[in-house]
Amino acid sequence: MVTECLCSVCGLWNIPLVGTCMMIGDGAREGKLLRRFKRGWMWNQFFLQEEYTGSDKQYIGKLQSDMDKGDGTLKYILTGDGAGDIFTIDESNGDLHANKRLDREEKAFYTLRATVVNRNTGKKLEPETEFIVKLHDINDNEPKFAKEVYTASVPESSVIGTSVTQVTATDADDSMYGNSAKLRYSISQGHPYFSVDPDTGVIRTALGPGEMDREKREHYQVVIEAKDMAGQRGGLTGTTAVNITLTDVNDNAPGFSQSEYKSQSESIKAGHPVGRIKAVDKDIGKNAEMSYSVVSGDGLDIFDVNTDRNTQEGVITVLKPLDYEKTMSYTLEIQVQNVQALHTHSQGTLPTIATVRIDVEDVDEPPLFERASYLMEVKEDAALGAVVGSVRAMDPDRTNSPVRYSIDRRTDLDRHFNVHSGNGSIFITRPLDREEADWHNISVIATEFNKPLQASRVPVYIRLLDVNDNAPMFASFYETFVCEKTKAGQKIQMVSAVDADDPVGGHKFFFSLDTEGVYRGNFTVRDNGDNTASILTRRSSYNPLHKSVYLVPVVITDGDFPMQSSTGTLTVRVCTCDREGNMELCNAEAQTSSAGLSTGALVAILLCVIILLMIVVLFAALKRQKKKEPLIISKEDVRDNVVSYNDEGGGEEDTQAFDIGALRNPEAMEESKQRRDIIPSDTLYPPLRRTAIPSQDNADVREFINQRVVDNDSNPTAPPYDSLATYAYEGAGSVAESLSSLGSASSEGDQDYNYLSDWGPRFRKLADMYGAEDSDRDS
C-alpha cells in the first residue's frame, strides 16, 4: 500500500515510507507465508495550520487503501468531528480537505474516522480507523491581564525593593509551540518610583525612604505592559493600570503652632473645663492621636489636661474651685506627644511644649454652704419648736453679703419643719411619727440678702429616732375550738404579736392571761419565750349547752421603755370531736365562722331560708283546707296506737297524743295537737303535721271518736293527768298484734346499745343513757 500522508516520524508531507504509512496486506509478495491482517492501512495524525487565508480549500492529505485498484469500485467514507462540514474526503481517491478557516484557540484538534466500502454492494472492505487532525498555532492573540485596574498600597518611607503587588497576564496561544505565549513584563508609566520584575510581574519600590513620603504625595498610577514572543519585536502586547497608595506611618511628631496661649475663666466648680489647646500632626488616623500633660507651672494641683479623642484637642479642666479673691492668674506648661511610637525615620519641626496663661475673672457667686449635705437625727416625740440642727452658708465674694435661709416647700409638703432665716436653725413645726415616715429629706435654700437671684441649695437628711409609743397586738385575728372531752394542759392555739415600733435590740414580747378574765379557770397562757405563746386548757371537759363560745383575753407586753401593753381576745368555740380530736360538729355560729362565709353569702342563705319558710307555710295552709283522713277505715282495722312525742305523756290511755290514722297510713302526716293534761312548755322541735286521707268506709269510727273527743274537751272536771278512758267500741284486733307494753307478754331483755355510738354524737348520748339504765338494773 502506498499512502500519501503527513508522516508522524519525519514530519514531512507526501513521502512514502514502508512500515509507517504503507502496509503490506498479502504475505505471498515477499515469498513468505504471512498471515493477512484485516486492516490494510494505518496512520496516526495530520497537521493543519490555523487561520488559513487562501481562497481554495486547504489540502490536508490523502488516504489510500492497498485494495484500491483504481477501477472506481471502492468508496472512501469519513465520519467524526466536523466530517462533511469542516472536513471532506473525495470518495474516489481519498483526498482530505478542510473547507473552513479554523481557530486553534476555539478547538485545537479534531478526531475523525475513515473506512472503505464497495461502491456497488456497500460491503465494508476495511475496518474503521480513527485519526486526529491537529491545528498548528500562530501568534494571533495578545496577552490579557486578569484585571483592567489593580489597587495596591505600600507604607511610606519603605526601603528600596519593597514588594507592592503582583500582576499576571495570560496568552491564549499555544505555549508548547514557539514563543507565541511566552510573556515579558515592563513598566511604561511610574518611573522612577516603582519597578516590575519582567518574568513574574511583581511590582516593587524603586526609591528610598526619604523619597516616598505620604505627606508630599500619596497616590501613584503605574502602567504595566505584557508582551509575547518573549518581548521580541513583532510580539503582541497588553497593558493594565495599577493604582498605588502610600499608607501613613508615624514619621511626624506633633507640635504646637504657637508657643503661648491665653485663656480667661470665671470662678467655676471643680471638674469643669476652662479652655482648649490644639497641637498639629501631619500624620493621620492612629498615628495622629496625641496625649497632653501639664509638666510645670504654678497650677499643677489646680488644673489638669485631657485629650478629646474626637478632635485631638487638649481640654484643660479645674481640679479645685477657682476663686478670684485668692488667685487671679495661673501659668501652665503643657507638653504634647504621640500615643503611638514614632517611626525610625521620624521628623518634626514644631515645639512640643507650650505655655498657657489662665486669668480668673471676678464674678458674683451665690452663697456657699459649708457642707455638700447635712445629716440630722431627732426623736419622734420631740416637742414642737425643738431644734433639729442648723446649716451655715456664706457669700464667697469680697462684699460678703448677709445670707437668708428658707426651706424648699416642694420637699416638705406637710410643713413638719422650718428654718430660721437668719442663723439657719431647723426646728419642728408639726408632730412627728416615725411609723408614718422614718426619714424626711428636705432642701434648704440660701440667698443673698440684697440679691435674691443669687441662691444655692443643700440637701438635709433628717432621720427620726424610734420611741416606744405603740403597744404590741396580735399578729392576726385568732379563733380556734376546744373539744367537749379533752384533757387538761392541751394546747389549742399558738399566738404571736407585732409592734409598729422598731427597738434597737429587737422586739421582746411577754404574754399572760388577763387577771380580770372570767375564764381563768378554763384556759391558761404559756409564754414560749420566742415572742409566741400557747393557749392551754385547764379542764378535761366543756359543755356546749352551758357555754358554747369563750372569749379569752390575752395581755401582750413589750420589753421597751416606757412599757406598752394591749389585750387581745382569742375566740374559742366548744365543738364535738371524734376520738382523734378532729372537729365534727359545732353550733351554727361556729360552723359559719369556721367555713369563713362572707356577709354576702350569709345574706343569700338567709333569703333562701325565708323563701323556704314561706313555701312551707303556704303548703300547710293549703293542706288545712283538705278533709282529714278518717281514723278507722273498718271494724277489723283497729290496732294499738303508735305514740310519737318529745315529752313524757300521760300513758297509753292518753289519746290526745296519737292518731290511729298514723298506724294505717304512716306516710300521711297531721298537725299534732297540744296536750292538755300537762303544763305547756317550749319544745326544741316544731310540731309534726299528719294529714289523714279521707275514706268512706270508716266514717262511723271517725264520727264516734270525734264525739268522744269533744265530750272530754268540754268537761271541766277532766283530770290533768293520765286516766283510763273506756270506749264502747273497740276494734276486732290487729293482725300485727298489740304494740302496748301493758298487753305484751314479752319482757325487755338484755340488749347491747354500744352500736349506737357509731351513729353520731346524738345517738352516743342515747347509748350512754340506756347503757347506764342497764347497768343500774343489773346492780
C-alpha positions in Angstrom: 0.0 0.0 0.0 1.3 3.5 -0.9 -0.3 6.2 1.1 0.2 10.0 0.8 0.2 11.4 4.3 2.0 13.5 6.9 4.4 11.1 8.5 4.4 11.1 12.3 8.1 10.1 12.2 9.8 12.5 9.8 7.1 15.2 9.8 7.2 15.7 6.0 4.4 15.5 3.5 3.9 13.1 0.7 6.9 10.9 1.4 6.0 7.2 1.1 7.6 5.1 3.8 7.4 1.4 4.3 6.0 0.3 7.6 4.7 3.7 8.6 2.3 5.0 6.0 2.1 1.8 3.9 1.0 -1.7 5.0 1.6 -4.9 3.0 -1.6 -6.9 3.0 -0.5 -10.1 1.2 2.5 -12.1 2.6 3.0 -14.0 -0.6 4.5 -11.0 -2.3 7.7 -11.3 -0.2 7.9 -15.0 -0.8 6.9 -15.8 2.8 3.8 -17.3 4.1 2.4 -14.5 6.2 -0.9 -14.1 8.0 -3.1 -11.4 6.4 -4.1 -8.5 8.6 -7.7 -7.4 8.3 -6.8 -3.8 8.2 -4.7 -2.8 5.1 -3.9 0.9 6.2 -2.7 2.7 9.3 -1.8 6.4 10.3 -1.8 8.5 13.4 -2.4 12.2 12.8 -2.5 15.0 10.3 -1.4 18.6 10.9 -3.2 21.7 9.6 -2.3 25.4 10.0 -4.9 27.6 11.7 -6.3 30.8 10.3 -5.8 29.8 6.7 -6.5 32.8 4.4 -6.4 31.2 0.9 -9.4 31.1 -1.3 -9.2 27.4 -2.1 -9.9 24.5 0.2 -6.9 23.7 2.3 -5.4 20.3 1.4 -4.7 18.1 4.4 -3.6 14.7 2.9 -4.6 11.6 1.0 -6.0 8.3 2.2 -5.4 5.2 0.0 -6.1 1.5 0.7 -4.0 -1.3 -0.8 -7.2 -2.7 -2.1 -7.8 0.3 -4.3 -7.1 -0.9 -7.9 -8.1 2.4 -9.4 -11.2 1.0 -11.1 -13.6 3.1 -9.1 -15.1 0.1 -7.2 -14.0 1.5 -3.8 -15.6 4.3 -1.9 -14.0 6.3 0.9 -16.2 7.4 3.8 -15.3 10.0 6.5 -17.1 10.4 9.9 -16.3 12.2 13.2 -15.8 15.8 14.3 -16.8 18.2 11.5 -17.0 15.4 8.9 -19.0 16.6 5.8 -19.0 20.2 7.2 -15.5 21.3 8.1 -13.7 18.3 6.6 -14.5 16.4 3.3 -13.0 13.4 1.6 -13.0 12.5 -2.1 -15.0 9.3 -2.3 -13.0 8.0 -5.3 -9.4 8.8 -4.4 -9.4 9.6 -0.6 -8.1 13.2 -0.8 -8.8 15.0 2.5 -9.6 18.8 2.6 -10.6 21.5 5.1 -13.5 23.6 3.9 -13.4 26.4 6.6 -10.9 28.7 8.3 -10.1 27.2 11.7 -9.0 28.8 15.0 -6.9 26.7 17.4 -8.0 28.8 20.3 -11.5 27.6 19.7 -10.6 23.9 19.0 -7.1 22.6 19.0 -7.7 19.2 17.3 -10.4 17.1 15.6 -11.0 13.4 15.8 -12.1 11.7 12.6 -12.8 8.1 11.5 -12.3 6.7 7.9 -13.4 3.4 6.2 -13.6 1.8 2.7 -16.6 0.1 1.3 -17.5 -1.5 -2.0 -19.3 1.1 -4.1 -21.7 -1.4 -5.7 -22.5 -3.7 -2.8 -21.9 -1.4 0.1 -19.8 -4.1 1.8 -17.2 -2.7 4.2 -13.7 -3.7 2.9 -11.6 -2.1 5.6 -12.3 -1.7 9.3 -13.0 1.8 10.6 -9.8 3.6 11.7 -9.5 6.8 13.8 -7.1 9.6 13.2 -6.5 13.1 14.5 -6.2 16.4 12.7 -4.2 18.9 14.8 -4.0 22.7 14.2 -0.7 24.4 14.1 -0.7 27.6 16.3 0.2 31.1 15.0 0.6 34.2 17.2 -2.8 35.7 16.8 -3.7 36.5 20.5 -2.3 39.4 22.5 -1.7 39.0 26.3 -4.5 39.9 28.6 -4.4 40.8 32.3 -6.7 39.3 35.0 -7.9 42.9 35.9 -8.1 46.1 33.9 -7.2 48.1 37.0 -5.3 46.9 40.1 -5.3 48.6 43.5 -2.4 48.3 45.9 -0.8 50.1 48.8 2.6 50.3 50.4 3.8 52.1 53.6 5.5 55.3 53.1 9.3 55.5 53.8 9.7 51.9 52.7 13.1 50.7 51.7 14.1 50.1 48.0 12.7 46.8 46.6 9.7 46.6 48.9 7.1 44.4 47.2 3.9 46.3 46.4 1.8 43.8 44.4 1.9 41.3 41.5 0.1 41.5 38.2 -0.4 38.4 35.9 -1.3 38.2 32.2 -2.2 35.2 30.1 -1.9 34.4 26.3 -4.4 32.2 24.5 -1.8 31.0 22.1 -0.1 27.6 22.3 2.6 27.7 24.9 4.1 24.4 23.7 4.7 25.6 20.2 7.1 28.5 19.6 7.2 31.7 21.6 3.6 32.9 20.9 2.6 32.5 24.6 6.0 33.5 26.3 5.5 36.8 28.0 7.7 39.6 29.3 6.6 42.4 31.7 7.7 46.0 31.6 6.7 49.3 33.2 5.6 52.1 30.8 4.5 54.6 33.4 5.5 55.0 37.1 9.3 55.7 36.8 11.3 56.3 38.8 9.2 55.4 41.9 8.4 51.7 41.0 9.8 48.8 39.0 8.4 45.4 37.8 10.0 42.0 37.5 10.0 41.0 33.8 9.3 37.4 34.4 6.9 37.4 37.5 5.2 40.7 37.2 6.0 41.7 40.8 5.9 45.5 41.4 8.5 46.9 43.8 9.5 50.3 45.2 12.4 51.9 43.4 13.2 54.9 45.7 14.4 55.1 49.3 12.5 56.2 52.4 13.3 59.9 52.0 11.7 60.0 48.6 8.5 58.0 49.3 6.7 60.5 51.7 3.0 60.3 52.0 2.8 63.9 53.3 4.3 65.0 49.9 2.5 62.6 47.5 0.0 59.9 48.5 -1.3 58.4 45.2 0.5 56.9 42.2 -0.6 55.3 39.0 1.6 52.7 37.3 1.1 51.2 33.8 2.4 47.7 33.3 2.9 46.2 29.8 3.0 42.4 28.9 4.5 41.4 25.5 4.5 37.9 24.0 7.2 36.4 21.7 9.4 36.7 24.7 9.4 40.5 24.3 10.9 40.4 20.8 10.0 42.7 18.0 6.7 41.8 16.4 5.2 40.4 19.6 1.7 41.4 20.7 1.2 43.5 23.9 -1.4 44.1 26.6 -1.5 46.7 29.4 -3.0 47.3 32.8 -3.1 50.2 35.3 -2.1 49.8 39.0 -3.2 52.5 41.5 -0.8 52.6 44.4 -1.4 54.4 47.6 1.2 55.2 50.3 -0.1 54.4 53.7 0.8 56.5 56.7 3.4 55.7 59.3 4.1 57.8 62.4 7.0 59.7 61.0 5.9 63.1 62.1 6.0 64.3 65.7 3.2 66.6 66.9 3.8 70.2 67.9 2.2 73.5 68.8 1.8 76.2 66.1 2.4 78.9 68.8 4.4 78.9 72.0 2.0 80.8 74.3 -1.8 80.6 74.8 -4.1 82.7 76.9 -7.5 81.9 78.5 -9.9 83.7 80.7 -12.2 81.8 83.1 -14.8 82.6 85.6 -14.9 81.2 89.1 -16.2 77.7 88.3 -16.5 74.5 90.2 -14.1 71.5 90.1 -14.4 69.2 87.1 -15.5 72.0 84.6 -13.4 72.8 81.5 -11.7 76.2 81.3 -10.2 76.1 77.8 -8.8 74.0 74.9 -5.4 73.8 73.3 -4.7 72.2 69.9 -1.4 70.7 68.5 -0.6 69.9 64.9 0.4 66.5 63.5 0.8 65.8 59.7 0.1 62.1 60.2 -3.4 60.7 60.1 -5.5 58.1 61.9 -3.9 56.4 64.9 -0.6 58.0 64.1 -2.2 61.4 64.7 -3.5 60.6 68.2 -2.0 62.8 70.8 -1.6 63.0 74.6 -1.3 66.2 76.6 0.1 66.7 80.1 0.9 69.5 82.5 4.7 69.4 83.1 5.2 72.6 85.1 3.7 75.8 86.3 2.0 77.3 89.4 -1.2 75.5 88.9 -0.1 71.8 88.9 -2.5 71.0 91.7 -5.3 73.2 90.4 -5.5 72.2 86.7 -5.4 69.0 84.6 -5.4 68.4 80.9 -7.1 65.6 79.0 -7.4 64.7 75.3 -10.6 64.9 73.4 -10.4 61.8 71.2 -12.8 63.2 68.6 -10.9 66.5 67.9 -7.5 65.6 69.4 -7.6 68.8 71.4 -6.2 69.2 74.9 -9.1 70.1 77.3 -7.9 72.0 80.4 -10.1 71.2 83.5 -10.3 72.5 87.0 -9.3 70.2 89.9 -10.3 72.6 92.6 -12.7 75.6 92.5 -11.2 78.8 91.3 -11.5 81.8 93.5 -10.7 85.2 92.2 -10.4 86.5 95.7 -7.5 84.1 96.3 -5.6 83.9 92.9 -6.3 86.0 89.8 -3.9 84.2 87.3 -2.2 80.9 86.7 0.6 79.8 84.3 1.0 76.2 83.0 3.5 74.4 80.8 1.7 71.8 78.7 3.5 69.1 76.6 2.1 67.1 73.7 3.3 63.7 72.3 2.0 60.9 70.1 0.2 58.0 71.6 1.9 55.6 69.1 5.7 55.2 68.9 7.5 57.3 66.3 8.9 55.7 63.2 12.6 55.3 62.7 12.8 58.0 60.1 10.6 60.4 62.0 10.9 64.2 61.8 9.3 67.3 63.4 10.0 71.0 63.4 7.3 72.4 65.8 7.8 72.8 69.5 6.2 70.1 71.7 5.7 72.3 74.8 3.5 75.4 75.0 2.9 78.0 77.8 -0.8 78.5 78.8 -1.8 81.5 81.0 -5.2 81.4 82.6 -6.8 84.6 84.0 -9.5 84.2 86.6 -12.4 86.6 86.2 -14.3 88.1 89.2 -18.0 87.1 89.2 -20.8 87.4 91.6 -21.2 84.0 93.1 -24.1 82.6 95.2 -23.7 81.7 98.8 -21.6 78.6 99.5 -22.6 76.0 102.2 -20.0 74.6 104.5 -21.0 71.1 103.6 -22.3 69.4 100.5 -25.1 67.7 102.5 -26.3 67.5 106.1 -27.5 64.5 108.2 -29.5 65.2 111.4 -31.4 63.0 113.9 -34.3 63.7 116.2 -36.6 61.6 118.3 -40.1 61.2 117.0 -41.7 62.5 120.3 -39.7 65.7 120.2 -41.7 68.8 121.2 -42.8 71.4 118.7 -40.2 74.1 118.3 -37.4 71.8 119.2 -34.2 72.5 117.1 -33.1 69.5 115.0 -29.8 71.1 113.7 -28.5 74.0 111.7 -26.9 74.8 108.4 -24.5 77.5 107.5 -23.6 79.3 104.3 -21.6 82.4 103.4 -21.1 84.7 100.4 -17.7 83.9 98.8 -17.4 87.4 97.2 -15.4 90.1 98.7 -18.6 92.0 99.6 -19.6 89.2 101.9 -23.4 89.9 101.7 -25.6 88.5 104.5 -27.4 85.3 103.8 -31.1 84.4 104.2 -32.3 80.8 104.7 -35.5 79.1 103.6 -36.9 75.6 103.0 -38.0 74.5 99.6 -41.6 73.6 100.3 -41.7 71.1 97.5 -39.5 68.9 99.6 -41.6 69.4 102.8 -45.2 69.5 101.7 -46.6 68.7 105.1 -44.6 71.5 106.7 -43.1 69.4 109.5 -40.0 71.7 109.7 -39.0 75.3 109.3 -35.7 77.1 109.3 -34.6 80.3 111.0 -34.0 82.8 108.2 -31.0 84.4 110.0 -29.0 81.6 111.6 -30.1 78.5 109.7 -31.5 76.6 112.7 -34.0 73.9 111.6 -36.8 73.3 114.1 -40.0 71.2 114.3 -43.4 72.8 113.4 -45.7 69.7 113.4 -45.8 66.4 115.4 -43.6 63.7 114.0 -44.3 59.9 113.8 -41.6 57.5 112.8 -44.2 54.9 112.0 -45.6 57.1 109.2 -42.2 58.3 107.8 -38.9 57.4 109.3 -36.9 59.8 107.0 -37.5 63.4 105.9 -35.4 64.7 103.1 -35.7 68.5 102.7 -33.7 71.2 100.8 -32.6 74.4 102.4 -32.1 77.4 100.2 -29.5 80.1 100.9 -29.9 83.5 99.1 -28.0 86.8 99.3 -30.0 89.3 101.3 -29.7 92.0 98.7 -29.7 89.7 95.6 -32.4 87.1 95.9 -31.4 85.6 92.5 -28.1 84.6 93.9 -29.2 81.3 95.6 -27.9 77.9 96.3 -29.4 74.9 98.0 -28.2 71.9 100.1 -29.9 68.6 100.9 -30.7 67.9 104.6 -31.5 64.3 105.6 -33.4 64.1 108.9 -33.8 60.6 110.5 -36.5 60.1 113.1 -35.3 58.0 116.1 -37.8 55.5 117.4 -39.7 55.9 120.7 -41.7 53.1 122.3 -45.1 54.7 121.7 -47.0 51.7 120.2 -48.4 48.8 122.1 -48.0 45.3 120.7 -51.0 43.4 119.4 -52.0 40.1 117.9 -50.4 39.4 114.5 -53.8 38.4 113.2 -57.3 37.5 114.3 -57.2 34.2 116.2 -60.2 31.8 116.5 -60.0 28.2 117.5 -62.0 25.4 119.1 -61.9 23.0 122.0 -63.4 19.5 122.2 -66.1 18.7 124.7 -63.9 16.0 126.1 -60.3 16.8 126.2 -57.5 16.8 128.7 -56.1 19.5 130.9 -52.9 21.2 129.5 -53.9 20.5 125.9 -52.6 23.2 123.5 -55.4 24.5 121.3 -53.7 27.6 119.7 -50.4 29.3 119.3 -50.4 33.2 119.0 -47.8 35.8 118.1 -47.7 39.6 118.2 -46.5 42.5 116.1 -45.4 46.0 117.1 -45.1 49.1 114.9 -42.0 50.3 116.9 -38.5 49.3 115.9 -36.3 48.9 119.0 -32.6 48.8 118.7 -32.3 45.3 120.2 -35.3 43.9 118.5 -38.8 43.0 119.8 -39.4 41.1 123.0 -43.0 40.3 123.9 -44.5 38.8 127.1 -47.9 37.0 127.1 -50.2 36.5 130.1 -53.8 35.9 130.9 -55.8 38.9 131.9 -56.1 38.9 135.7 -59.7 40.1 135.4 -60.7 37.5 132.9 -63.8 35.4 133.8 -62.3 32.3 132.1 -59.1 31.9 134.1 -60.4 28.6 135.3 -61.0 27.3 131.8 -57.8 28.3 129.9 -54.3 29.4 130.6 -51.4 31.1 128.6 -47.9 29.8 128.4 -45.2 32.2 127.2 -42.8 30.3 124.9 -40.0 32.9 125.2 -39.7 33.4 121.5 -42.4 36.2 121.0 -45.1 33.5 120.8 -47.4 32.0 123.4 -49.5 28.8 123.6 -53.1 28.7 124.8 -53.8 25.6 127.0 -56.9 24.1 128.5 -57.3 23.8 132.3 -60.3 21.4 132.2 -60.9 18.0 130.8 -64.4 18.6 129.6 -66.5 21.5 128.3 -70.3 21.6 128.0 -71.6 23.4 124.9 -75.0 23.7 126.4 -73.6 25.6 129.3 -71.2 27.7 127.3 -70.5 27.3 123.6 -68.1 30.2 123.0 -65.3 31.5 125.2 -63.6 34.9 124.7 -60.1 34.5 126.2 -58.3 37.9 127.0 -54.5 37.7 126.5 -52.3 40.6 127.7 -49.3 41.4 125.4 -46.5 43.5 126.9 -43.3 44.7 125.1 -39.9 44.9 126.8 -39.0 48.6 125.9 -39.3 51.7 128.0 -41.8 53.1 128.6 -43.5 49.7 128.6 -46.6 49.3 126.4 -49.2 46.6 126.6 -52.6 45.7 125.0 -55.2 43.0 125.4 -56.0 40.6 122.5 -59.1 38.4 122.5 -58.9 34.8 121.4 -62.3 33.2 120.4 -62.6 29.6 121.5 -65.7 27.5 120.5 -66.7 24.3 122.1 -67.2 21.6 119.5 -67.9 17.9 119.3 -64.8 15.9 118.2 -64.1 12.3 117.2 -61.6 10.1 119.1 -58.6 11.6 117.3 -59.6 15.1 118.3 -60.9 16.3 114.9 -63.9 18.6 115.0 -67.2 17.1 113.9 -69.9 19.5 115.0 -70.2 23.0 116.4 -73.1 25.3 116.8 -74.3 27.3 113.9 -72.2 30.3 114.7 -69.1 28.2 114.9 -69.8 26.5 111.6 -70.4 29.8 109.9 -67.2 31.2 111.3 -65.1 28.1 110.5 -66.4 28.0 107.0 -65.4 31.5 106.5 -68.6 32.7 104.9 -68.7 36.3 103.8 -71.5 38.7 104.6 -73.0 38.4 101.1 -73.1 34.6 101.4 -74.9 34.8 104.8 -77.5 37.2 103.4 -78.1 34.9 100.4 -78.5 31.9 102.8 -80.9 33.9 105.0 -83.0 34.9 101.9 -83.2 31.2 100.8 -84.3 30.2 104.3 -87.1 32.8 104.3 -88.3 31.7 100.9 -88.4 28.1 102.0 -90.3 29.0 105.2 -92.9 30.9 103.1 -93.3 27.9 100.8 -93.8 25.6 103.8 -96.4 28.0 105.4 -98.3 28.2 102.1 -98.3 24.4 101.7 -99.5 24.0 105.3 -102.4 26.5 104.7 -103.5 24.6 101.6 -103.4 21.3 103.5 -105.7 22.6 106.2 -108.4 23.2 103.7 -108.5 19.5 102.7 -110.6 16.9 104.6 -108.7 15.0 107.2 -108.2 11.2 106.8 -110.6 9.1 108.9 -109.1 7.4 111.9 -110.6 4.0 111.4 -111.5 2.5 108.0 -113.2 -0.7 109.0 -114.1 -2.6 112.2 -111.4 -5.0 111.5 -108.8 -2.3 111.2 -108.4 -1.4 114.9 -105.0 -1.8 116.3 -102.7 -0.5 119.0 -101.6 3.1 118.5 -98.1 4.4 118.0 -97.5 7.4 120.2 -94.8 9.8 119.0 -93.9 12.9 121.1 -90.9 14.5 122.6 -92.1 14.8 126.2 -93.3 12.3 128.6 -97.1 11.8 128.2 -99.9 10.5 130.4 -99.7 6.9 129.4 -101.4 4.6 126.9 -104.9 5.8 127.7 -103.9 9.3 126.7 -105.5 9.6 123.2 -104.6 13.2 122.9 -101.1 12.4 121.8 -101.7 10.0 118.9 -103.9 9.3 115.9 -104.9 5.9 114.8 -104.6 7.0 111.2 -100.9 7.1 111.6 -100.8 3.4 112.1 -102.9 2.8 109.0 -101.1 5.2 106.8 -97.6 6.1 108.2 -96.8 8.3 105.2 -99.7 10.7 105.9 -98.9 13.4 108.4 -101.3 15.5 110.5 -100.9 18.6 112.6 -100.1 17.4 116.2 -102.3 18.8 118.9 -101.0 20.3 122.1 -101.5 18.2 125.2 -103.9 19.4 127.8 -103.1 17.2 130.6 -99.6 18.7 131.2 -98.3 22.2 131.6 -97.4 23.6 128.1 -93.7 24.2 127.6 -91.5 25.3 124.7 -90.3 22.4 122.5 -87.0 22.2 120.7 -88.5 20.9 117.6 -91.5 22.2 115.6 -94.8 20.1 115.8 -95.2 17.4 113.2 -98.1 17.6 110.8 -100.0 14.4 109.9 -102.6 14.7 107.2 -105.2 11.9 107.1 -106.6 10.7 103.8 -110.4 10.6 104.0 -112.2 7.3 103.4 -115.9 6.4 103.1 -115.5 3.1 104.9 -114.5 4.4 108.3 -117.0 7.3 108.7 -118.8 5.8 111.7 -115.5 5.3 113.6 -114.4 8.8 112.8 -117.7 10.3 114.0 -117.6 8.2 117.2 -114.1 9.2 118.1 -114.7 12.9 117.3 -117.7 12.9 119.6 -115.8 11.5 122.5 -113.0 14.0 122.0 -115.4 16.9 122.1 -117.0 15.5 125.3 -113.7 15.2 127.0 -112.5 18.6 125.9 -115.7 20.3 127.2 -115.7 18.5 130.6 -114.2 21.0 133.1 -113.6 18.2 135.6 -111.3 16.2 133.4 -108.2 15.4 135.3 -104.9 16.9 134.1 -103.1 13.5 134.3 -103.3 10.1 132.7 -106.7 8.5 133.1 -108.4 5.4 131.9 -111.0 6.2 129.2 -113.3 3.3 128.3 -114.9 3.3 124.9 -117.9 1.2 124.0 -116.5 0.4 120.6 -113.3 -1.5 120.2 -111.9 -3.0 117.0 -111.6 -6.5 116.1 -107.9 -6.6 116.8 -104.7 -6.0 114.8 -103.1 -8.5 112.6 -99.7 -7.2 113.9 -100.9 -7.8 117.4 -100.7 -5.2 120.2 -97.8 -2.8 120.5 -98.8 -1.9 124.0 -96.3 -2.7 126.7 -99.2 -3.5 129.1 -100.6 -6.2 126.9 -97.3 -7.5 125.7 -96.1 -10.8 127.1 -92.6 -10.1 126.2 -90.2 -8.5 128.6 -87.2 -6.3 128.0 -84.2 -8.4 127.5 -80.5 -7.6 127.7 -79.5 -5.5 124.7 -76.2 -4.1 123.6 -76.6 -0.4 122.9 -72.9 0.3 122.1 -73.6 0.2 118.3 -75.5 3.4 118.7 -72.2 5.2 119.4 -71.2 4.7 115.7 -74.3 6.7 114.6 -73.0 10.1 115.7 -72.9 12.3 118.8 -76.6 12.4 119.4 -77.0 8.6 119.4 -73.9 8.3 121.5 -75.7 10.1 124.3 -78.7 7.8 123.8 -76.3 4.8 124.1 -74.8 6.2 127.3 -78.3 6.8 128.8 -79.7 3.3 128.0 -76.4 1.6 128.8 -76.5 3.4 132.2 -80.1 2.1 132.8 -79.0 -1.4 132.0 -76.1 -1.1 134.5 -78.5 0.2 137.2 -80.9 -2.7 136.5 -78.1 -5.2 136.8 -77.0 -3.7 140.0 
